[in-house]
Amino acid sequence: DCGPTMRLLPSSSAPISELLLMVPAAGGHQVFWIEPLTGKIHRQEALPATASRLASLLPLMPRRHAEPPADGGVQPFLLIDDKRQVYTLPSGSESAQKLVKDSEDRLFHYEVDDASQSVQGFSVKKNGLTRLWNIELGEPVVASAAPEHREYPHVPVYIKGDSTILYKYINTNLLAVATEESGGASNATSLNLYILDSVTGHVLHQSHVPGGAKPVHLVSCDNFVVMHYQNPKRTRFEITVVELFQAKADDGPWDIIFGGGQSKNQTKSAHHLESPIPLQQTYIFPAGVTAMATTATLKGITPRSIIMALTTEHIFRVGKEMLNPRRPYIATGADAALGGKDNKLPAQFAPTKEEFVPPYAPMLPVKAIDTLTHTHSVGQVRGMISSPSGLESTSLVFCYGLDLFFTPVQSAKAYDVLSPGFNYLVLYLSVGIVVVLWAVTSYFASRKALQERWK
């Protein structure tokens, strides 16, 4: 990267983090480890002269590490440049070198190469990168995205209305890549969406979108991928959502409580993960998008929302429950005569009567109550950042570009906060009456017990 680079190490979810700042200088890049709250510089050093432009940063400490690292509190990390050279920082740190040696079998790196129209995966070694796989797409890459908020907890299952469980396909190594192909007499374009495992290079899902074209925006989180794109043939914008589930059947609550006799070790290799079951739906959206992000909470309990910066200069929120590929189709006309078999969901994923899942509707409306900016205009938004707050119900969203906009977002309202109109007087009186009744009944009970003993 030619400009300054900032990154929290090991992650924004860690109790103890440091701000890593890389600044280009005359003699090369300078690296600063900074205390985020006070701005104090813990350490400063220059990158080796052979280091080229930054390609990737890999923290060496666990993402939720709570203990201060060695070397005077400086967080170690690996730097990979565009020449695929690997550098361990801070330089000369024995503990950092030991961490690299202990983690060599768990460090991986991927590159989405627009020039060669390919995606490549590497294993990270102390002396460089070793290529593991290569996928030649043969089409221009228009967008790519990795799962957001991987460092925070998540809910690994979805509970249906009849208390049965759907197991989400949670893989932090997911990579979504969108390509555009053109051809034919009409020079019509179409999009291809690939969902890959960035460690093994396996294509978990591939989808062809006829008529799709740039601009394309991708966002991924947990087990879903959302893609917004233009459809010039039909003169509209569309949103495609893909959600991945495990093929595992529900074994009941006892299997979850007692683990079904399985080993307590929950670590799995990416090479032994089963292929997921994808569910996909497409919606018509009435506006263009310049940036997208997802909300984040501390425990991942609150339902996700997709935040979009619209070309109408508004910030819009759409709940994940609306972008749900499990929304049932209501067959009409010719589809009803045929039984609607083409759009029918597998029985395992079909919503139950007790579960409130709205029927599928092709149009996704932009409601005024879901417009976060209200009457304000926020123009030319280039990106968005979301972060948890101290409340599980609330996520903090910051939009940046020509204008700056910050707002708290509550996807399921403030369910963990008392409303401003809460009657505290009745609460205090109720507690006071309970305390008085407890004291009176305790007195009479002890007096009666004393009298019984004297008889």
MARPA-946212 format. One record per residue (C-alpha): x, y, z; residue in three letters. Coordinates in Angstrom, 3 decimals, padded with zeros to 6 digits. Layout:
N
east=X&north=Y&up=Z&aa=ALA
...
This chain:
455
east=000.000&north=000.000&up=000.000&aa=ASP
east=001.405&north=003.416&up=-000.942&aa=CYS
east=-000.374&north=005.382&up=001.802&aa=GLY
east=-000.444&north=005.042&up=005.598&aa=PRO
east=-001.837&north=001.767&up=006.938&aa=THR
east=-003.531&north=001.317&up=010.326&aa=MET
east=-004.552&north=-001.916&up=012.022&aa=ARG
east=-005.497&north=-002.990&up=015.546&aa=LEU
east=-003.420&north=-005.939&up=016.761&aa=LEU
east=-004.298&north=-008.664&up=017.443&aa=PRO
east=-007.924&north=-007.601&up=016.747&aa=SER
east=-010.555&north=-005.100&up=017.793&aa=SER
east=-012.181&north=-007.729&up=020.056&aa=SER
east=-009.085&north=-008.373&up=022.186&aa=ALA
east=-009.056&north=-006.942&up=025.732&aa=PRO
east=-005.555&north=-005.591&up=025.088&aa=ILE
east=-004.857&north=-004.159&up=021.634&aa=SER
east=-002.264&north=-001.971&up=019.997&aa=GLU
east=-002.612&north=000.296&up=017.000&aa=LEU
east=-000.171&north=-000.571&up=014.255&aa=LEU
east=000.686&north=002.351&up=012.002&aa=LEU
east=002.810&north=001.994&up=008.863&aa=MET
east=003.898&north=005.251&up=007.256&aa=VAL
east=005.895&north=005.567&up=004.009&aa=PRO
east=009.118&north=007.518&up=004.465&aa=ALA
east=012.148&north=008.493&up=002.380&aa=ALA
east=014.205&north=005.498&up=003.491&aa=GLY
east=011.280&north=003.048&up=003.478&aa=GLY
east=008.266&north=002.403&up=005.635&aa=HIS
east=008.279&north=003.234&up=009.332&aa=GLN
east=006.296&north=001.010&up=011.705&aa=VAL
east=004.796&north=002.363&up=014.938&aa=PHE
east=003.167&north=000.374&up=017.769&aa=TRP
east=000.838&north=002.854&up=019.499&aa=ILE
east=-001.349&north=002.659&up=022.598&aa=GLU
east=-004.865&north=003.368&up=021.187&aa=PRO
east=-006.194&north=005.210&up=024.253&aa=LEU
east=-003.280&north=007.516&up=025.019&aa=THR
east=-001.350&north=007.716&up=021.746&aa=GLY
east=001.873&north=006.636&up=023.450&aa=LYS
east=004.387&north=005.064&up=021.055&aa=ILE
east=005.544&north=001.711&up=022.448&aa=HIS
east=008.007&north=000.959&up=019.668&aa=ARG
east=009.195&north=002.300&up=016.335&aa=GLN
east=011.327&north=000.659&up=013.689&aa=GLU
east=011.945&north=000.770&up=009.953&aa=ALA
east=011.026&north=-002.012&up=007.575&aa=LEU
east=013.892&north=-003.777&up=005.810&aa=PRO
east=015.026&north=-002.031&up=002.641&aa=ALA
east=014.010&north=-005.078&up=000.585&aa=THR
east=010.368&north=-004.790&up=001.688&aa=ALA
east=008.055&north=-003.629&up=-001.080&aa=SER
east=004.410&north=-002.567&up=-000.983&aa=ARG
east=002.245&north=-004.110&up=001.745&aa=LEU
east=000.044&north=-007.035&up=000.664&aa=ALA
east=-001.124&north=-008.563&up=003.951&aa=SER
east=-000.722&north=-008.459&up=007.725&aa=LEU
east=-001.026&north=-011.604&up=009.854&aa=LEU
east=-001.198&north=-011.142&up=013.665&aa=PRO
east=000.691&north=-013.853&up=015.532&aa=LEU
east=-001.170&north=-013.546&up=018.840&aa=MET
east=-004.663&north=-015.063&up=019.320&aa=PRO
east=-007.429&north=-012.690&up=018.300&aa=ARG
east=-008.934&north=-012.617&up=021.790&aa=ARG
east=-005.597&north=-012.678&up=023.627&aa=HIS
east=-005.911&north=-011.180&up=027.119&aa=ALA
east=-002.316&north=-011.262&up=028.362&aa=GLU
east=000.255&north=-008.653&up=027.330&aa=PRO
east=002.747&north=-010.163&up=024.888&aa=PRO
east=006.468&north=-010.312&up=025.372&aa=ALA
east=008.973&north=-007.775&up=024.035&aa=ASP
east=007.716&north=-004.943&up=026.197&aa=GLY
east=004.056&north=-005.303&up=025.236&aa=GLY
east=004.591&north=-005.077&up=021.472&aa=VAL
east=002.247&north=-007.228&up=019.391&aa=GLN
east=004.195&north=-009.402&up=016.897&aa=PRO
east=002.946&north=-009.920&up=013.351&aa=PHE
east=003.942&north=-011.133&up=009.911&aa=LEU
east=004.147&north=-008.740&up=006.977&aa=LEU
east=003.779&north=-010.033&up=003.413&aa=ILE
east=004.697&north=-007.676&up=000.577&aa=ASP
east=003.650&north=-007.732&up=-003.075&aa=ASP
east=006.813&north=-009.699&up=-003.938&aa=LYS
east=005.615&north=-012.477&up=-001.596&aa=ARG
east=008.420&north=-011.938&up=000.873&aa=GLN
east=007.634&north=-012.603&up=004.547&aa=VAL
east=008.978&north=-010.398&up=007.365&aa=TYR
east=008.596&north=-011.004&up=011.100&aa=THR
east=008.123&north=-007.888&up=013.217&aa=LEU
east=009.358&north=-006.699&up=015.616&aa=PRO
east=012.701&north=-007.688&up=014.146&aa=SER
east=015.055&north=-009.576&up=016.399&aa=GLY
east=012.254&north=-010.779&up=018.667&aa=SER
east=012.866&north=-014.348&up=019.853&aa=GLU
east=009.265&north=-014.749&up=021.030&aa=SER
east=007.963&north=-013.639&up=017.616&aa=ALA
east=010.225&north=-016.137&up=015.870&aa=GLN
east=008.992&north=-018.869&up=018.210&aa=LYS
east=005.366&north=-017.968&up=017.467&aa=LEU
east=006.060&north=-018.209&up=013.727&aa=VAL
east=007.660&north=-021.625&up=014.157&aa=LYS
east=004.778&north=-022.903&up=016.304&aa=ASP
east=002.106&north=-021.551&up=013.927&aa=SER
east=003.593&north=-022.434&up=010.525&aa=GLU
east=001.014&north=-025.158&up=009.886&aa=ASP
east=-001.859&north=-022.722&up=010.628&aa=ARG
east=-000.801&north=-019.644&up=008.657&aa=LEU
east=-002.272&north=-019.166&up=005.197&aa=PHE
east=-002.472&north=-016.345&up=002.686&aa=HIS
east=-004.544&north=-015.825&up=-000.453&aa=TYR
east=-004.356&north=-013.389&up=-003.358&aa=GLU
east=-007.078&north=-012.271&up=-005.748&aa=VAL
east=-005.105&north=-011.249&up=-008.850&aa=ASP
east=-007.090&north=-008.955&up=-011.153&aa=ASP
east=-004.345&north=-008.891&up=-013.790&aa=ALA
east=-004.082&north=-012.653&up=-014.249&aa=SER
east=-007.792&north=-013.194&up=-013.423&aa=GLN
east=-006.977&north=-015.854&up=-010.857&aa=SER
east=-007.159&north=-016.660&up=-007.156&aa=VAL
east=-004.184&north=-018.244&up=-005.433&aa=GLN
east=-003.631&north=-019.702&up=-001.987&aa=GLY
east=-000.349&north=-020.003&up=-000.096&aa=PHE
east=000.991&north=-021.444&up=003.109&aa=SER
east=003.102&north=-018.989&up=005.077&aa=VAL
east=006.583&north=-020.080&up=006.088&aa=LYS
east=009.358&north=-018.190&up=007.772&aa=LYS
east=011.362&north=-017.930&up=004.573&aa=ASN
east=008.477&north=-017.127&up=002.198&aa=GLY
east=005.233&north=-018.348&up=000.671&aa=LEU
east=004.518&north=-021.774&up=-000.761&aa=THR
east=001.727&north=-021.912&up=-003.301&aa=ARG
east=-000.908&north=-024.539&up=-002.499&aa=LEU
east=-003.564&north=-023.987&up=-005.138&aa=TRP
east=-004.450&north=-021.789&up=-008.088&aa=ASN
east=-007.837&north=-021.182&up=-009.724&aa=ILE
east=-007.841&north=-019.617&up=-013.183&aa=GLU
east=-011.144&north=-017.758&up=-013.471&aa=LEU
east=-010.602&north=-016.492&up=-017.001&aa=GLY
east=-012.873&north=-013.511&up=-016.348&aa=GLU
east=-012.308&north=-010.020&up=-014.908&aa=PRO
east=-012.674&north=-009.954&up=-011.128&aa=VAL
east=-015.087&north=-007.187&up=-010.143&aa=VAL
east=-015.379&north=-007.744&up=-006.366&aa=ALA
east=-014.198&north=-009.974&up=-003.540&aa=SER
east=-014.964&north=-010.209&up=000.163&aa=ALA
east=-013.959&north=-012.217&up=003.238&aa=ALA
east=-016.244&north=-012.731&up=006.278&aa=PRO
east=-016.535&north=-009.701&up=008.528&aa=GLU
east=-016.338&north=-009.770&up=012.343&aa=HIS
east=-014.614&north=-013.151&up=012.468&aa=ARG
east=-012.992&north=-012.227&up=015.777&aa=GLU
east=-016.329&north=-011.952&up=017.621&aa=TYR
east=-018.508&north=-014.840&up=018.863&aa=PRO
east=-021.394&north=-016.015&up=016.723&aa=HIS
east=-024.434&north=-018.255&up=017.035&aa=VAL
east=-023.581&north=-021.515&up=015.208&aa=PRO
east=-027.176&north=-022.731&up=014.851&aa=VAL
east=-030.587&north=-021.463&up=013.818&aa=TYR
east=-033.587&north=-022.649&up=015.862&aa=ILE
east=-036.775&north=-023.139&up=013.863&aa=LYS
east=-040.299&north=-022.618&up=015.138&aa=GLY
east=-040.727&north=-026.302&up=016.069&aa=ASP
east=-037.462&north=-026.228&up=018.099&aa=SER
east=-035.526&north=-028.193&up=015.493&aa=THR
east=-032.054&north=-026.937&up=014.656&aa=ILE
east=-030.326&north=-025.912&up=011.453&aa=LEU
east=-026.535&north=-025.945&up=011.699&aa=TYR
east=-024.876&north=-022.981&up=010.000&aa=LYS
east=-021.785&north=-023.584&up=007.896&aa=TYR
east=-019.353&north=-021.338&up=009.771&aa=ILE
east=-015.970&north=-021.134&up=008.073&aa=ASN
east=-013.740&north=-018.157&up=008.803&aa=THR
east=-011.700&north=-018.984&up=005.704&aa=ASN
east=-014.541&north=-018.284&up=003.278&aa=LEU
east=-013.789&north=-016.083&up=000.289&aa=LEU
east=-016.440&north=-014.692&up=-002.071&aa=ALA
east=-015.306&north=-013.618&up=-005.550&aa=VAL
east=-017.489&north=-012.076&up=-008.273&aa=ALA
east=-016.430&north=-012.072&up=-011.927&aa=THR
east=-018.013&north=-010.553&up=-015.018&aa=GLU
east=-018.219&north=-012.269&up=-018.385&aa=GLU
east=-019.366&north=-010.704&up=-021.642&aa=SER
east=-019.973&north=-012.092&up=-025.099&aa=GLY
east=-022.577&north=-013.040&up=-027.613&aa=GLY
east=-024.117&north=-011.059&up=-030.428&aa=ALA
east=-025.852&north=-008.653&up=-028.056&aa=SER
east=-022.677&north=-008.181&up=-025.988&aa=ASN
east=-024.748&north=-008.950&up=-022.886&aa=ALA
east=-022.903&north=-009.373&up=-019.601&aa=THR
east=-023.415&north=-011.797&up=-016.747&aa=SER
east=-021.861&north=-012.377&up=-013.339&aa=LEU
east=-020.406&north=-015.457&up=-011.709&aa=ASN
east=-020.268&north=-015.702&up=-007.931&aa=LEU
east=-017.722&north=-018.099&up=-006.447&aa=TYR
east=-017.601&north=-018.989&up=-002.750&aa=ILE
east=-014.257&north=-020.605&up=-001.945&aa=LEU
east=-012.355&north=-022.032&up=000.969&aa=ASP
east=-009.215&north=-019.896&up=000.986&aa=SER
east=-007.160&north=-022.640&up=002.701&aa=VAL
east=-007.945&north=-025.591&up=000.455&aa=THR
east=-009.079&north=-023.764&up=-002.701&aa=GLY
east=-012.283&north=-025.825&up=-002.872&aa=HIS
east=-015.212&north=-024.130&up=-004.625&aa=VAL
east=-018.049&north=-024.485&up=-002.126&aa=LEU
east=-020.675&north=-022.809&up=-004.297&aa=HIS
east=-020.863&north=-021.242&up=-007.752&aa=GLN
east=-023.756&north=-019.192&up=-009.061&aa=SER
east=-024.390&north=-017.710&up=-012.511&aa=HIS
east=-026.334&north=-014.427&up=-012.685&aa=VAL
east=-027.553&north=-013.716&up=-016.244&aa=PRO
east=-027.697&north=-010.034&up=-017.099&aa=GLY
east=-025.618&north=-008.952&up=-014.104&aa=GLY
east=-023.024&north=-006.204&up=-014.537&aa=ALA
east=-020.821&north=-003.775&up=-012.658&aa=LYS
east=-020.769&north=-002.072&up=-010.237&aa=PRO
east=-020.773&north=-005.056&up=-007.867&aa=VAL
east=-020.586&north=-004.894&up=-004.067&aa=HIS
east=-020.056&north=-007.940&up=-001.873&aa=LEU
east=-020.394&north=-008.437&up=001.864&aa=VAL
east=-019.936&north=-011.671&up=003.806&aa=SER
east=-020.505&north=-012.543&up=007.446&aa=CYS
east=-021.107&north=-015.749&up=009.409&aa=ASP
east=-022.567&north=-018.190&up=006.850&aa=ASN
east=-024.015&north=-015.813&up=004.247&aa=PHE
east=-022.881&north=-013.728&up=001.274&aa=VAL
east=-024.827&north=-010.745&up=-000.103&aa=VAL
east=-024.114&north=-009.346&up=-003.581&aa=MET
east=-025.559&north=-006.105&up=-004.993&aa=HIS
east=-025.221&north=-005.511&up=-008.726&aa=TYR
east=-026.791&north=-003.837&up=-011.728&aa=GLN
east=-028.936&north=-005.549&up=-014.346&aa=ASN
east=-028.817&north=-003.305&up=-017.463&aa=PRO
east=-030.989&north=-005.651&up=-019.497&aa=LYS
east=-033.882&north=-005.138&up=-017.103&aa=ARG
east=-032.792&north=-001.590&up=-016.103&aa=THR
east=-032.753&north=-002.254&up=-012.393&aa=ARG
east=-030.562&north=-003.175&up=-009.431&aa=PHE
east=-030.707&north=-006.592&up=-007.816&aa=GLU
east=-029.487&north=-008.262&up=-004.624&aa=ILE
east=-028.540&north=-011.932&up=-004.435&aa=THR
east=-028.125&north=-013.624&up=-001.060&aa=VAL
east=-026.504&north=-017.031&up=-000.541&aa=VAL
east=-026.636&north=-018.786&up=002.817&aa=GLU
east=-024.675&north=-021.940&up=003.631&aa=LEU
east=-025.835&north=-024.664&up=006.017&aa=PHE
east=-024.351&north=-027.951&up=007.143&aa=GLN
east=-025.867&north=-031.168&up=005.862&aa=ALA
east=-025.989&north=-032.402&up=009.453&aa=LYS
east=-029.425&north=-033.477&up=010.686&aa=ALA
east=-030.873&north=-032.355&up=014.009&aa=ASP
east=-030.037&north=-034.997&up=016.624&aa=ASP
east=-032.051&north=-033.363&up=019.379&aa=GLY
east=-031.068&north=-031.381&up=022.496&aa=PRO
east=-029.263&north=-034.263&up=024.233&aa=TRP
east=-026.655&north=-034.383&up=021.470&aa=ASP
east=-025.907&north=-030.686&up=022.003&aa=ILE
east=-025.836&north=-030.911&up=025.815&aa=ILE
east=-023.696&north=-034.033&up=026.094&aa=PHE
east=-021.858&north=-033.812&up=022.782&aa=GLY
east=-023.132&north=-037.129&up=021.463&aa=GLY
east=-020.122&north=-038.947&up=022.923&aa=GLY
east=-017.764&north=-037.059&up=020.654&aa=GLN
east=-014.383&north=-035.719&up=021.621&aa=SER
east=-014.269&north=-032.378&up=023.390&aa=LYS
east=-011.741&north=-031.074&up=020.896&aa=ASN
east=-013.733&north=-028.763&up=018.599&aa=GLN
east=-010.823&north=-027.905&up=016.298&aa=THR
east=-011.322&north=-029.049&up=012.709&aa=LYS
east=-009.031&north=-028.982&up=009.737&aa=SER
east=-010.286&north=-027.176&up=006.637&aa=ALA
east=-009.404&north=-030.299&up=004.648&aa=HIS
east=-011.976&north=-032.357&up=006.573&aa=HIS
east=-014.984&north=-030.040&up=006.395&aa=LEU
east=-018.005&north=-031.405&up=004.567&aa=GLU
east=-019.484&north=-029.535&up=001.630&aa=SER
east=-022.255&north=-027.119&up=002.655&aa=PRO
east=-025.824&north=-026.936&up=001.377&aa=ILE
east=-026.400&north=-023.517&up=-000.275&aa=PRO
east=-029.709&north=-021.662&up=-000.335&aa=LEU
east=-030.055&north=-018.683&up=-002.680&aa=GLN
east=-032.609&north=-016.005&up=-003.530&aa=GLN
east=-032.584&north=-012.823&up=-005.615&aa=THR
east=-034.435&north=-009.576&up=-004.920&aa=TYR
east=-035.079&north=-006.387&up=-006.875&aa=ILE
east=-033.647&north=-003.328&up=-005.160&aa=PHE
east=-034.723&north=000.203&up=-006.123&aa=PRO
east=-031.378&north=001.984&up=-005.648&aa=ALA
east=-027.678&north=001.713&up=-006.353&aa=GLY
east=-025.094&north=001.110&up=-003.649&aa=VAL
east=-021.638&north=002.587&up=-003.055&aa=THR
east=-020.662&north=000.563&up=000.058&aa=ALA
east=-021.996&north=-002.253&up=002.246&aa=MET
east=-021.262&north=-003.649&up=005.712&aa=ALA
east=-022.857&north=-005.801&up=008.423&aa=THR
east=-023.586&north=-004.983&up=012.048&aa=THR
east=-021.536&north=-006.513&up=014.865&aa=ALA
east=-022.365&north=-007.253&up=018.508&aa=THR
east=-020.291&north=-008.622&up=021.374&aa=LEU
east=-021.920&north=-012.068&up=021.586&aa=LYS
east=-023.429&north=-012.331&up=018.097&aa=GLY
east=-026.909&north=-012.984&up=019.556&aa=ILE
east=-028.652&north=-009.996&up=017.985&aa=THR
east=-029.779&north=-010.646&up=014.387&aa=PRO
east=-027.510&north=-009.129&up=011.758&aa=ARG
east=-028.423&north=-006.174&up=009.591&aa=SER
east=-026.942&north=-005.191&up=006.241&aa=ILE
east=-025.971&north=-001.517&up=006.092&aa=ILE
east=-025.954&north=000.060&up=002.629&aa=MET
east=-024.787&north=003.452&up=001.418&aa=ALA
east=-027.219&north=004.294&up=-001.375&aa=LEU
east=-026.569&north=006.418&up=-004.461&aa=THR
east=-029.496&north=008.539&up=-003.264&aa=THR
east=-027.117&north=009.781&up=-000.504&aa=GLU
east=-028.848&north=007.865&up=002.282&aa=HIS
east=-027.694&north=005.137&up=004.675&aa=ILE
east=-030.146&north=002.247&up=004.684&aa=PHE
east=-030.526&north=-000.750&up=006.982&aa=ARG
east=-032.128&north=-004.022&up=005.925&aa=VAL
east=-032.546&north=-006.850&up=008.411&aa=GLY
east=-031.091&north=-010.237&up=007.617&aa=LYS
east=-034.567&north=-011.704&up=008.155&aa=GLU
east=-035.653&north=-009.925&up=004.961&aa=MET
east=-032.637&north=-011.193&up=003.014&aa=LEU
east=-033.448&north=-014.748&up=003.981&aa=ASN
east=-033.245&north=-017.457&up=001.271&aa=PRO
east=-035.601&north=-019.566&up=003.392&aa=ARG
east=-038.497&north=-017.247&up=002.634&aa=ARG
east=-041.152&north=-019.535&up=001.109&aa=PRO
east=-042.427&north=-019.054&up=-002.432&aa=TYR
east=-046.163&north=-018.625&up=-002.909&aa=ILE
east=-046.892&north=-020.372&up=-006.204&aa=ALA
east=-049.274&north=-018.473&up=-008.499&aa=THR
east=-050.528&north=-018.963&up=-012.044&aa=GLY
east=-048.532&north=-021.481&up=-014.051&aa=ALA
east=-046.260&north=-022.246&up=-011.104&aa=ASP
east=-049.282&north=-023.216&up=-009.005&aa=ALA
east=-050.491&north=-025.549&up=-011.759&aa=ALA
east=-047.119&north=-027.286&up=-011.791&aa=LEU
east=-046.986&north=-027.451&up=-008.013&aa=GLY
east=-044.166&north=-024.919&up=-007.700&aa=GLY
east=-041.566&north=-027.692&up=-007.570&aa=LYS
east=-038.745&north=-025.584&up=-009.023&aa=ASP
east=-038.843&north=-023.089&up=-006.140&aa=ASN
east=-039.653&north=-025.520&up=-003.346&aa=LYS
east=-037.205&north=-025.603&up=-000.436&aa=LEU
east=-035.897&north=-028.899&up=000.952&aa=PRO
east=-038.048&north=-030.102&up=003.841&aa=ALA
east=-035.174&north=-029.668&up=006.290&aa=GLN
east=-034.945&north=-025.922&up=005.583&aa=PHE
east=-038.611&north=-025.117&up=004.969&aa=ALA
east=-040.048&north=-022.753&up=007.617&aa=PRO
east=-042.611&north=-024.143&up=010.038&aa=THR
east=-046.014&north=-022.716&up=010.913&aa=LYS
east=-044.762&north=-021.512&up=014.298&aa=GLU
east=-041.886&north=-019.627&up=012.674&aa=GLU
east=-042.511&north=-016.119&up=011.371&aa=PHE
east=-040.797&north=-016.053&up=007.996&aa=VAL
east=-042.396&north=-013.651&up=005.497&aa=PRO
east=-043.266&north=-015.106&up=002.088&aa=PRO
east=-040.912&north=-014.344&up=-000.755&aa=TYR
east=-041.546&north=-011.034&up=-002.507&aa=ALA
east=-039.343&north=-010.041&up=-005.458&aa=PRO
east=-039.207&north=-006.358&up=-004.497&aa=MET
east=-037.162&north=-005.298&up=-001.472&aa=LEU
east=-038.596&north=-001.882&up=-000.530&aa=PRO
east=-036.631&north=001.004&up=000.949&aa=VAL
east=-038.659&north=001.955&up=004.014&aa=LYS
east=-038.315&north=005.358&up=005.606&aa=ALA
east=-038.123&north=003.831&up=009.111&aa=ILE
east=-035.059&north=001.840&up=008.040&aa=ASP
east=-033.236&north=004.898&up=006.652&aa=THR
east=-030.604&north=005.725&up=009.263&aa=LEU
east=-029.791&north=009.203&up=007.958&aa=THR
east=-033.441&north=010.353&up=007.990&aa=HIS
east=-033.498&north=013.794&up=006.319&aa=THR
east=-029.703&north=014.171&up=006.152&aa=HIS
east=-027.704&north=013.517&up=002.986&aa=SER
east=-024.446&north=011.566&up=003.152&aa=VAL
east=-022.696&north=011.719&up=-000.203&aa=GLY
east=-019.981&north=009.639&up=-001.858&aa=GLN
east=-019.563&north=007.063&up=000.899&aa=VAL
east=-016.464&north=004.956&up=000.169&aa=ARG
east=-016.661&north=002.535&up=003.062&aa=GLY
east=-018.302&north=001.616&up=006.360&aa=MET
east=-017.035&north=000.216&up=009.653&aa=ILE
east=-019.185&north=-001.441&up=012.312&aa=SER
east=-018.189&north=-002.325&up=015.847&aa=SER
east=-019.926&north=-003.700&up=018.963&aa=PRO
east=-020.961&north=-001.470&up=021.846&aa=SER
east=-021.330&north=-002.310&up=025.524&aa=GLY
east=-024.937&north=-003.395&up=024.851&aa=LEU
east=-025.686&north=-006.594&up=022.962&aa=GLU
east=-028.605&north=-004.936&up=021.198&aa=SER
east=-026.564&north=-002.068&up=019.774&aa=THR
east=-023.948&north=-001.918&up=017.017&aa=SER
east=-021.942&north=001.203&up=016.171&aa=LEU
east=-021.685&north=002.110&up=012.474&aa=VAL
east=-019.335&north=004.701&up=010.976&aa=PHE
east=-019.527&north=005.740&up=007.309&aa=CYS
east=-016.709&north=007.634&up=005.642&aa=TYR
east=-016.126&north=009.306&up=002.291&aa=GLY
east=-016.877&north=012.863&up=001.227&aa=LEU
east=-019.158&north=013.038&up=004.282&aa=ASP
east=-018.788&north=011.348&up=007.655&aa=LEU
east=-021.709&north=009.765&up=009.481&aa=PHE
east=-021.860&north=007.861&up=012.771&aa=PHE
east=-024.905&north=006.210&up=014.322&aa=THR
east=-025.881&north=003.379&up=016.680&aa=PRO
east=-027.945&north=000.641&up=015.040&aa=VAL
east=-030.391&north=-001.604&up=016.913&aa=GLN
east=-031.438&north=-004.490&up=014.674&aa=SER
east=-033.890&north=-005.918&up=017.231&aa=ALA
east=-034.619&north=-002.668&up=019.076&aa=LYS
east=-033.256&north=-001.963&up=022.568&aa=ALA
east=-034.359&north=-005.226&up=024.185&aa=TYR
east=-031.694&north=-004.961&up=026.909&aa=ASP
east=-032.408&north=-001.329&up=027.869&aa=VAL
east=-035.290&north=000.047&up=029.937&aa=LEU
east=-037.440&north=002.508&up=028.012&aa=SER
east=-037.384&north=006.217&up=028.991&aa=PRO
east=-041.022&north=005.939&up=030.100&aa=GLY
east=-040.379&north=003.060&up=032.473&aa=PHE
east=-042.246&north=003.537&up=035.783&aa=ASN
east=-039.429&north=003.452&up=038.314&aa=TYR
east=-041.774&north=004.545&up=041.142&aa=LEU
east=-043.856&north=001.385&up=040.858&aa=VAL
east=-040.666&north=-000.690&up=040.760&aa=LEU
east=-039.299&north=000.928&up=043.932&aa=TYR
east=-042.672&north=000.585&up=045.728&aa=LEU
east=-042.938&north=-003.072&up=044.742&aa=SER
east=-039.448&north=-003.832&up=046.017&aa=VAL
east=-040.108&north=-001.889&up=049.210&aa=GLY
east=-043.377&north=-003.740&up=049.883&aa=ILE
east=-041.667&north=-007.101&up=049.332&aa=VAL
east=-038.887&north=-006.172&up=051.758&aa=VAL
east=-041.375&north=-005.017&up=054.418&aa=VAL
east=-043.477&north=-008.160&up=054.049&aa=LEU
east=-040.361&north=-010.310&up=054.306&aa=TRP
east=-039.276&north=-008.531&up=057.507&aa=ALA
east=-042.750&north=-008.796&up=059.109&aa=VAL
east=-043.277&north=-012.456&up=058.230&aa=THR
east=-039.751&north=-013.300&up=059.427&aa=SER
east=-040.460&north=-011.629&up=062.791&aa=TYR
east=-043.741&north=-013.459&up=063.357&aa=PHE
east=-042.298&north=-016.760&up=062.191&aa=ALA
east=-039.358&north=-016.526&up=064.608&aa=SER
east=-041.698&north=-015.489&up=067.461&aa=ARG
east=-044.004&north=-018.414&up=066.789&aa=LYS
east=-041.053&north=-020.810&up=066.690&aa=ALA
east=-039.858&north=-019.467&up=070.078&aa=LEU
east=-043.283&north=-019.916&up=071.633&aa=GLN
east=-043.472&north=-023.480&up=070.335&aa=GLU
east=-040.192&north=-024.317&up=072.074&aa=ARG
east=-041.450&north=-023.008&up=075.448&aa=TRP
east=-044.491&north=-025.258&up=075.379&aa=LYS
